[in-house]
Each structure stands twice: as structure tokens, then as C-alpha cells.
Amino acid sequence: MLVKGRPLGILLLGVWCAAHTIPLSLLALDASGAKAFIAWVLVIGALLATVGLLVRWRIARYLVVLQVAVHAFLFTVAGWAFLFVALAWGLHASEAAVVGFFFAYLSFTFWAFMYLFYPDVADYFEESRSFPGASQATA
């Protein structure tokens, strides 16, 4: 499905990348020194990934794949840690809401990972490399 000539999935991932700049900006404003520097670098990286998705930079696709993989790993570790603590303390059935949230977010990240490797999406990023007259033989 296309929205203004771009796949809907690319727009969703662009919004997802841009949404990370809000908490990162707040963290960077609150921190100082190396922590603030790293946070601002991550803010700039998220903005570059967002812009790159919209202007078809091939490297942005791989940055978003990396971001999705890191999120999947961190949320999986956090979900297992929460589930382990809840089961160890005997909080049966009270963890369902949190585990449901983790499951929904991980489902999104797994969809995003598979979507970014889909051949049509790869072709979408390759179209920016082709020029109208490049395929025509010059005589």
C-alpha cells in the first residue's frame, strides 16, 4: 500500500524512528558530559534514519535494521527478566498485562525486521540509484 508514493511500512518505521527522539532528547537535556554526548548522537542517528527512510538512503535501511534488532534484544531480555521475577515471587496472572505489552512490541519489531528484508522494500531503496537514461544504450 502506497501513501504519497511511499510504502506504508516505510512511513510507519519512519514514525517509529522519529518517536525515539523525544525520550532521547529529554535524556540528553537532563544528562551532562559523556552521557549527554551519547544521547545526542543517538538523537541525530534516529533523525538521520528517519530522513534516510524517506529519501531512500540504502544505509538508513540497515541502520533501522540495527535499531530494530537492538530493540528486539533489549525487550526480550526485559520481558524474560520481568517474567522470571514475577514467577519467582509468586505473582501469578498479574504479569499478563506487561507480558502482553512485550509480546505486542516484539511482534512489531519482528514484523519490521522481516519487512525491511522483503524484496519489494529492497527494490524501493534501489530505485533511488537508477537514473532514467542509465538503462538506455547510447549510440
C-alpha positions as CSV (number, residue, x, y, z in Angstrom):
1,M,0.0,0.0,0.0
2,L,1.4,3.3,-1.1
3,V,0.9,6.7,0.7
4,K,2.2,9.6,-1.4
5,G,4.4,7.3,-3.4
6,R,6.0,5.6,-0.4
7,P,5.1,2.2,1.1
8,L,3.1,2.5,4.3
9,G,5.5,0.3,6.1
10,I,8.4,2.7,5.4
11,L,6.3,5.6,6.8
12,L,5.4,3.6,9.9
13,L,9.1,2.8,10.5
14,G,9.9,6.5,9.9
15,V,7.4,7.5,12.6
16,W,8.8,4.8,14.9
17,C,12.4,6.0,14.5
18,A,11.3,9.7,14.9
19,A,9.4,8.8,18.1
20,H,12.6,7.7,19.7
21,T,14.0,11.2,19.5
22,I,11.5,12.5,22.2
23,P,12.7,10.4,25.2
24,L,16.3,10.6,24.0
25,S,16.1,14.4,23.8
26,L,14.8,14.6,27.3
27,L,17.5,12.3,28.5
28,A,20.2,14.3,26.7
29,L,18.8,17.6,28.2
30,D,18.9,16.1,31.7
31,A,22.3,14.5,31.4
32,S,25.8,16.0,31.2
33,G,29.2,15.0,29.9
34,A,29.6,11.8,28.0
35,K,26.0,10.6,28.7
36,A,24.6,13.7,27.1
37,F,27.0,13.4,24.1
38,I,26.0,9.8,23.5
39,A,22.3,10.7,23.9
40,W,22.6,13.5,21.3
41,V,24.5,11.2,18.9
42,L,21.6,8.7,19.2
43,V,19.1,11.5,18.6
44,I,20.9,12.6,15.5
45,G,21.2,8.9,14.4
46,A,17.4,8.4,14.8
47,L,16.7,11.6,12.9
48,L,19.1,10.5,10.1
49,A,17.5,7.1,9.9
50,T,14.0,8.7,9.7
51,V,15.1,11.1,6.9
52,G,17.0,8.3,5.2
53,L,13.9,6.1,5.1
54,L,12.0,8.9,3.4
55,V,14.7,9.8,0.9
56,R,15.6,6.2,0.1
57,W,19.1,6.1,1.6
58,R,20.2,2.4,1.5
59,I,22.4,2.9,4.6
60,A,19.3,4.1,6.5
61,R,17.6,0.8,5.9
62,Y,20.5,-1.0,7.6
63,L,20.5,1.5,10.4
64,V,16.9,0.8,11.0
65,V,17.5,-3.0,10.9
66,L,20.2,-2.5,13.5
67,Q,17.8,-0.4,15.6
68,V,15.1,-3.0,15.3
69,A,17.5,-5.8,16.3
70,V,18.7,-3.9,19.4
71,H,15.1,-3.2,20.4
72,A,14.1,-6.8,20.0
73,F,17.0,-8.0,22.0
74,L,16.5,-5.5,24.9
75,F,12.8,-6.0,25.1
76,T,13.2,-9.8,25.0
77,V,15.7,-9.6,27.9
78,A,13.5,-7.2,29.8
79,G,10.4,-9.4,29.2
80,W,12.2,-12.6,30.4
81,A,13.6,-10.7,33.5
82,F,10.1,-9.5,34.4
83,L,8.5,-12.9,33.8
84,F,11.3,-14.6,35.9
85,V,10.8,-12.1,38.8
86,A,7.0,-12.4,38.7
87,L,7.1,-16.2,38.7
88,A,9.8,-16.3,41.4
89,W,7.7,-14.0,43.7
90,G,4.5,-15.9,43.0
91,L,2.7,-13.1,41.2
92,H,0.7,-15.5,39.0
93,A,-1.6,-13.9,36.4
94,S,-0.6,-10.4,37.4
95,E,2.1,-10.2,34.8
96,A,-0.2,-10.8,31.9
97,A,-0.6,-7.1,31.0
98,V,3.2,-6.5,31.0
99,V,3.9,-9.7,29.1
100,G,1.1,-8.8,26.6
101,F,2.8,-5.4,26.0
102,F,6.2,-7.1,25.5
103,F,4.6,-9.5,23.1
104,A,2.9,-6.8,21.1
105,Y,6.1,-4.7,20.8
106,L,8.2,-7.7,19.9
107,S,5.6,-8.7,17.3
108,F,6.1,-5.2,15.8
109,T,9.8,-5.4,15.8
110,F,9.8,-8.9,14.2
111,W,7.4,-7.6,11.5
112,A,9.7,-4.6,11.0
113,F,12.8,-6.8,10.7
114,M,11.1,-9.1,8.1
115,Y,9.6,-6.1,6.3
116,L,13.0,-4.4,5.8
117,F,14.3,-7.6,4.1
118,Y,11.3,-8.0,1.9
119,P,12.4,-7.9,-1.8
120,D,9.9,-5.1,-2.7
121,V,11.4,-2.9,0.0
122,A,14.9,-3.7,-1.2
123,D,13.7,-2.6,-4.7
124,Y,12.2,0.6,-3.2
125,F,15.7,1.6,-2.0
126,E,17.3,0.5,-5.2
127,E,15.1,2.8,-7.3
128,S,16.9,5.8,-6.0
129,R,20.1,4.5,-7.6
130,S,18.6,4.2,-11.1
131,F,18.5,7.1,-13.4
132,P,16.0,7.4,-16.3
133,G,18.6,7.4,-19.1
134,A,21.0,4.9,-17.5
135,S,19.4,1.8,-19.0
136,Q,19.3,3.2,-22.5
137,A,22.2,2.4,-24.7
138,T,23.8,5.4,-26.2
139,A,24.7,5.2,-29.8
